Amino acid sequence: MSCVVTELIIDGAGCASCVGKIEGALKAVSGVQHAEMNFAQRTVSVSGTAPSDVLVQAIERAGYNAKVSSAETDTDELDEKEQADLAYYKKLMRETWIALALGAPLMAYALITGEMSVNTTTERIVWLIIGILTLGVLLASGRHFFVGAWKSFLNHSANMDTLIALGTGTAWLYSMVVVFFPEAVPAQARHVYFEATAIIIGLIDLGLALEIKARGRTSEAIKRLIGLQAKTARVIRDDKEMDLPIEHVLLDDLVRVRPGEKIPVDGEVVEGHTAIDESMLTGEPMPVEKAKGDEVVAGTLNKTGSIVFRATRVGKDTALAQIINMVKRAQNSKPPIGRLADVISAFFVPVVMITAVISALAWLNFGPTPAIAFAIVSATTVLIIACPCALGLATPMSVMVGVGKAAEAGVLIRNGEALQTASKITAMILDKTGTITLGSPKVTDVVVVSGRTELEVLQLAASVEAGSEHPLALAIMETAQEKAIELSKASSFNAITARGVEAEVDGRRVLFGNEKLMHERDVTLNVAGDDFVQKAQSLAADAKTPMYFAIDGKLAGIIAVADPIKEDSISAIQRLQKNGIRVIMLTGDNRDTAKAVAKKVGISEFVAEVLPEDKAKKVQELQMAGEVVGMTGDGINDAPALALANVGFAIGTGTDVAIESADITLMRGSLHGLADAIAVSKATLRNIKQNLFGAFVYNVAGVPVAAGILYPVLGILMNPVIAGAAMAFSSLTVVSNANRLRLFKAQEH
Amino acid sequence: MLIINIAGVILIALIIWWFWLYKPQAEQMGDDDLVVVVENGVYKPSHILMDSNDTHDITFLRKDASPCAETLMIPQLEISETLPLNKPTKIHIPPLGAGEYAFHCQMQMYKGTISIK
């Protein structure tokens, strides 16, 4: 039997001393390797081969109660939801068939003969039987509307059930009055509406059933994300490998993953080398090479090699779990555009009820004979046709699909408001390093003055920069490592803000930084007729960042570093510009380098030598000029500007900080994610507007027509059955239109 | 006709009073967590009374299979939670200032209020 970890919930452990007793009782069981109790949570984790019932018995013998914890996963929850939805769908379909089985033949009879009136005793008996059968339909297929309506009524609220119950109830009651007391109504009004009652109930049940099916499709994206979670992990404990459910993987556990398997939890590779397909999370199609020290993320797919990694985030803390949580939250949030519909929804049902009363009174007062029949038909039709659901569903259904669709493209939208604002962006600020460029600079040129060597300059520069986290320093360190240069110890280190650094290395005073720093320290940049300023400018014009290097007050050379532009930055920026978005680049880099990079990527507007706090000022400046500003950055440095922008986009990393602080997180490094985010926002907003327009027009036009507004002019009065059909399919239309968003594809890159 | 018209006007007045003007009695939140059952198109209880500056956990138990009942929203608190069927879901209510906080489903067909005194 394979080794498993069992989680037990303990009852009756009142004091900390119970811990030893329980652990001791478990350890005495044959096959138990390890037992550890969490007293605060009253749980105990047991590893080994002993069956769970034996463990429970051991605890019971020790004087406590225990049960096996069934850790629920999102997948289980999703399965349960699907099963519940399916059961409800089947119930509604059953009810539909019952109602239509009576309603359809009655409807056919009414259409063929045109005879639905009560004039003779035989007709009274027949219609009484049919009336009782219709009551059966109301009870079997429409009971939930009546119960819902009654409970709502007692609760001083009114909902869709209220309208349907009132509409169908009125039609049935009137028909029964005609059957029992025909003489109480005028001869022309002795008409029964049993067919309308049954058909309306059937059609609305059918509409609800189809809506459930369509709703299921709106949450496909979240299902796909949840489906990425592995169910088990191969954990190595005490040199033994065991398959455990992922809920039982602990922090710092070593986990082995073979080719073709999913990464079960987040971690850091400690052994092996592989390529991992992260496209399901980031949208990035190319597999990413992973070796010792690299991070792996739960839900991604191991392609080529076998690796062992140390678990660094488990359970609800994994990046995937956080993404799922964020998408779920965003899918349930509403953009401001939906607020008007919310306000209307809040008053809608009582307003419709009042309209039905006014309509009936108008027919009774001014209608032709038989006025009472017209009044009943118009009131019933008004109640039935009005559809608060279409209004209520217009926004959330589109948000659900849109946010999910964005997640599929590696774009995590924080909430409905961000979704809406992103569609209105007119100006986009892009940070240069790490956003437009790869953010990992490399040393490209080392230009030395006569008498100095490249190695000497690099050795001193790397010695000064050792330990610094600055990207330029890292580039120099990387080159020194590649060239196997041995470093010396630097002392008297002094970092000069926005200028450079100075230090003492091997008894020599070195100065490393920009032109300003050299001028301030009186370092001559023209050495024996060789103009190094010109050399630096020429390097900068080629999008490289030149830095002067001086030893003991004399220029020794220039080290140029370049941060390669991401492969697809140019095409992504073009996509933004084509959409009429003003693109502005901000960088702390020098003006010449910034100019060269901007030129390469096709940005005409850029600001160089910007300090982090100035980025926020630039955002404000653009907002004052009337722009809706998007800010894209990759680091905590950009946080103030990201927060101030109308929409902040965090790029690339997918770390907790980025996910929690940005309005929109782009899971892959490419700027195409930015263009995709804006495109999906625009498509979603368009879809919401279509839905809202349809729902408003439907209700605004449908209710007056049902009340009979066209009758005086055109002689048209709507049949309640038509109203029932329209109502049943209005919400389905909204959900189906939202589902069209699933076909949305971001523009080809 | 006059009687019918008067009856109609009274009916309209009753609708306005019953659904808009009448303030139903709220259920006082006790020391134990309050359970709100979502069933047959309503939250029960739907009007909850809480003391200001207190935190509370309200447990929602959805017994209504209708998908409308699935999402619980408290817009003023930016709470939006999916309620699984037949499983209690705890909603944490932070300390709030005096006032009324509406909670409802996505379509506002199920409605309730938290009143803070």
Interface residues (C-beta under 8 A of the other chain):
Chain A: E77 E80 K81 A84 D85 A87 Y88 K91 H144 V147 G148 A149 K151 S152 F153 L154 N155 H156 S157 A158 N159 M160 D161 L208 E211 I212 R215 K328 R329 N332 S333 K334 D342 S345 A346 F347 V349 P350 M353 I354 V357 I358 A360 L361 L364 N365 P388 C389 L391 G392 L393 P396
Chain B: M1 I4 N5 G8 L11 I12 I15 I16 W18 F19 W20 Y22 P24 E39 N40 G41 V42 Y43 K44 S46 A65 S66 P67 C68 T71 M73 P75 E78 S80 E81 T82 P84 L85 Q106 M107 Q108 M109 Y110 K111
